[in-house]
């Protein structure tokens, strides 16, 4: 069994694949029994951990809040304002978390 790490144009691992066949592509890096290397970057000879800035972490947190709530900031704020949602407290919690993350982006 062969394993490969797929990298994007910046060298970041975006996918992991186990296969019996050989893959010969510049964006597929063969590794040996190491498992997925998500959160790492290929530097041309080895994988290294990606260190994220506070702004990158805050942006990821905002994206996760949007994903969990199933809506963006404008929709959350609108539903809270008109009280249209059955769970405005949940939306308010998401928006408070998002506001804190946005403050870290400044």
Number of C-alpha atoms within 10 A of each C-alpha: 9 14 22 24 24 22 20 14 7 9 15 22 23 15 14 17 13 15 10 8 9 11 14 9 9 8 17 18 20 18 15 9 11 9 13 18 20 16 14 18 20 21 11 8 7 10 17 13 12 12 11 10 9 12 15 13 15 19 17 13 17 22 13 13 21 17 11 10 14 10 13 14 16 10 12 20 17 12 16 19 12 9 12 10 14 10 11 17 12 14 21 16 12 19 22 12 14 21 14 13 20 15 10 14 13 6
